[in-house]
């Protein structure tokens, strides 16, 4: 199966997928992309704008996972940061909803878009919620409970242990934030297992 992993980060969602699938990862930050490539050397890693890459290449894949930036939708940022800590309010990044609508009406394969719980009522209702994340998709994902570390208070060593990463050899400007941005590997693996059990169409058909 050909998988497109958009906004790949260091690959939290992909960590437990194994190497039986052909994965293309798209990440804008070259330093973060370097970490991803070191952990998943068999994947093709492309350093570019994931939003634009999706528009140009979506037909080339069987399954597309997109995790567009979540900060502007975050309930913590709005309800704690903006209200009590002087954080500047910003427009929500509408790439999230653009990609959901685009994939729903244009992509013939299987797709999933992931984001955090927003501070507002979602403009498009998600299909499932796992581990306090919203998922929009076109295949069935069963509910499941996950053991979630207390990531908000955790520091880099605790985050690395919880997620199974060692980043000491990499120069990243904000390792803690990069780790916190990861989808839990067990969540990513559960979703892929659900997809495989249902069967993904071949993009060439």
Secondary structure by P-SEA (a helix, b strand, c coil): cbbbbccccccccccccccccbbbbbbccaaaaaaaaaaccccccccccaaaaaacccccccbbbbbccccccccccccccccccccccccccaaaaaaaaaaaccccccbbbbbcccccccccccccccccccccccbbbbbbcccccccccccaaaaaaaacccccccccccaaaaaaacccaaaaaaaaaaaaaaccccccc
